[in-house]
Amino acid sequence: MRHVIAKITKGARAGGALRYDFGPGNRDEHKEPRFIAGNVAGTRQQVARLIDHHARQRSDIKKPIWRCSLSLPDEDGVLKDEVFAEIAEKYVARMGFAGCPWVAVRHGDDHIHLTVCRIDWNGKVVSDWQDFDRSRPVVRALEAEYGLTNAEERSNRVAPQVGGTELAAAARRGVALPEREQLRLIIWEARDAAAGRGQEAFEAELATRGVEFRANVAKTGKMSGYAFSLPGWVDAEGQQIWVRASNVAKDLSWTKLEPVLKPPTGHVEAPVQQPQAAISEPSQVAEEIPALNHPYALATGPELAEQHRAATRAVATRTQRLVAEQQTEARLTDIAAGTSPGAAALALADRRDRLEAAVQYLAVAEQHRAQAEAQLTQARAASRVAEQAEAMARRPDLVLRLARTSQAQQQGLAAAGREHAAQAEERARAEQAAQNTATAAAQAAAPGVRDPLDALAQLNEQWSPLLTQAHRQDEAQARARLAEHRPVVQAARSGLVQARQAVSAIEAEAARRRQLTPDQARAEEAIRARTPRTDHQAAALGERTVASVPQQQARPRQDVSRGSGPGLGIG
């Protein structure tokens, strides 16, 4: 999956921008720089001179050069030049710069640079007002159009992005995944494993996974968070590198981590079950193996293996659910904080995008109409020439000689005029068809709008208060949804913890059975064969409760000679 990231800057000259694009880059990352799209042709120097010369006609504009990089993350593969060119053309058009001089440069697999002069070909300044806000819905629409991943859901909403410096340093050390990303994944796993078990359990999980940590405690004794590192992660001077929790992932800050780790009210940790002593007689097993009281003790070997597979699948499913719910929570948090647009703001931006597209389509339709009219004018003129030549060809030979022409010449002129008229009429019909297509596209872009240009002008006049109102509406709705969604996240997290605990319990039971001698295994199987299961045990094994079936059908007697120690099928 892919997503697009747009980064916008402003400048005074195109020459410096293109010199950078065609240069080595900050870390020699520019490879095979080339133009892939635009409406200015020539070499790098020629393009730069033309754009800068064009920009100088409006000396009152201090920063006429509008720059934007459109990038994909390295792990998402490589787009073809043709696809990136299409994306660039549509992005430039939807940002309102289609009538301006512009070029797109690609000098690597993962991104392109757009250089646009905001002075259009007619000398009019194209506004860059709120271009950052306008860019987001345009990028989101292009992502949907080309099957790319929504960047809002992957970017630094949940975890700060690893920058180029860290990526380069990791590459020099030969590390496939930068240390901060390693920490993020490991600590998330430790947090989920320690959820509801307290701070000490979390630190034990960190230590088990090889994460070094420092608790930041204020002089008042109040815990304020953690700093994390990995063994051997040092800077150029050999000093160990420590990263604050919030810089590893936003949801690892102490204000968000503490509620996850805090045990539920009234919670008491269950004591760890220890392997039982050697026992031979069934009566002694019944009296001295309290392990048979937990839900998995009465399962046969095949049943226990199947329960392990089911519990493992449950962990995977609940992990996916938790991740999805956390992403929703992060998105709502951003909208509530005003750092990400919500449905109302996106709808408002989409309306303006559609109106701008309709206006552009109508401008194209007008161009085709003018071309069609010009072709029809040519056709009429050629027809008049043909008619005059035909009339001249019918004149007496004396008149033709005096006019220094001949009947054959006039007939040839008439034929050429008719052919030219026919060609012009054909071109006019093609232009009229293109006009109709552009008009239909304008109607599709803004259905029901009689005058898109007037509607766009009115929307732009009221844009600031309308956008503020939309953001407030989005923030209020997001806060309400966030309050409703947080219990859902907590329930998903608790469900994952329970699933993991089930896996651990099954594996502990399997490990206990592997310690049994054959006699002990047969003794336990004898007890399993005659011991009715409680409702809780039956439910854990996926059966009907004992009370709902006759005693002899609650569980068939097993062949005790097989035992259930080794060979349970669990790792």
Order of alpha helices (4+ residues) and beta strands (2+ residues): beta-alpha-beta-alpha-beta-alpha-beta-beta-alpha-alpha-alpha-alpha-beta-beta-beta-alpha-alpha-alpha-alpha-alpha-alpha-alpha-alpha-alpha-alpha-alpha-alpha
